[in-house]
Amino acid sequence: VCLTCCSRESMVRINQICHKSGVKFFTGDVFGYHGYMFADLGDHEFVEEKPKVAKVSAGVEDGPEAKRARLEPAETTMVKK
């Protein structure tokens, strides 16, 4: 459900109905240069793409550079949240 141009009371009432029914709810409005947006998505799962961290071989390199985690830009992993 998407709402715009509604009173706060109407938005709260409709959001409560949607939340109880498991329906996703979005509302927002714009006032000149300012605006707002609210989303009640309830309990949901999503997947986020993260770059893989390369493992450093022990004893191959020494010093502060060897201790930093290295990011492999070509490889990513999908993390479910």
N, C-alpha and C positions, 0 to 999 in steps of 0.2 A: 504494500500500500504506500503511495506517495501523496503527501499533502503539501499544499502551499496556501498562503493567504488565509489561514485559519486562526481562531483565537487560541490562546494557550490552553484553556479548559477543554476545547474540542480536541486539540492535539493529544493531551494527556489521556482523555477518555478513549479515543480511538487507539492510541498506543497500548493501553491496558488490554483492550479487546484483542488486538493483534497478538500481543505477547502471550496471552492465555491460550490463543488458538495456534500458536507456533507460526504465525505469519510475519514475514520481515516487514519492517516499518521504516520509512524515510520521510523526513519533513525538512523544510527549509524555506527561507524567504530572503529577499534583498530589499534594503532600505537605502537608496542612493549608493554611496560607496561602501556601505557596510551590509553584512548579511550573516546568516548562520545556516548550518546544516546539522541534522541529528539523524542517526541511524540506530535502530534497535534490531540487531540481527539474531538475537537470542543465542542459544548454544549452537555453534557451528564449527566446522573444521575447514582449514585451508592449508595450502602447500606453499612453502616459501623456498626460493632457490638461493642456496648459499655456496660461495666458492669453497672448494676443497683446500685444506691446509696440507702442504707438503711436509712429510716427515724428514727431519735432518738425521743423517747417518752419524752415529757416535764416532768420534775420532777422526773423521774425514776433514773437518774444518775446525778451527779454533778461534776464539775471540768473541767479541760481542755480536758480530754479524751472524755467527753460527747459531747463537741462542735465540734469535728472532724467528718466529713462525713465518714461513714463506707461503704466499698465496699462489696457486696455480690458476691463472686467469682462464685457461681453456677448459678446466674441469670444474664442474659444479655438482652439487648433490641436492636432492629435493628433501625438505624437512617438513613433516606433517605436524601441524599444531592445532 
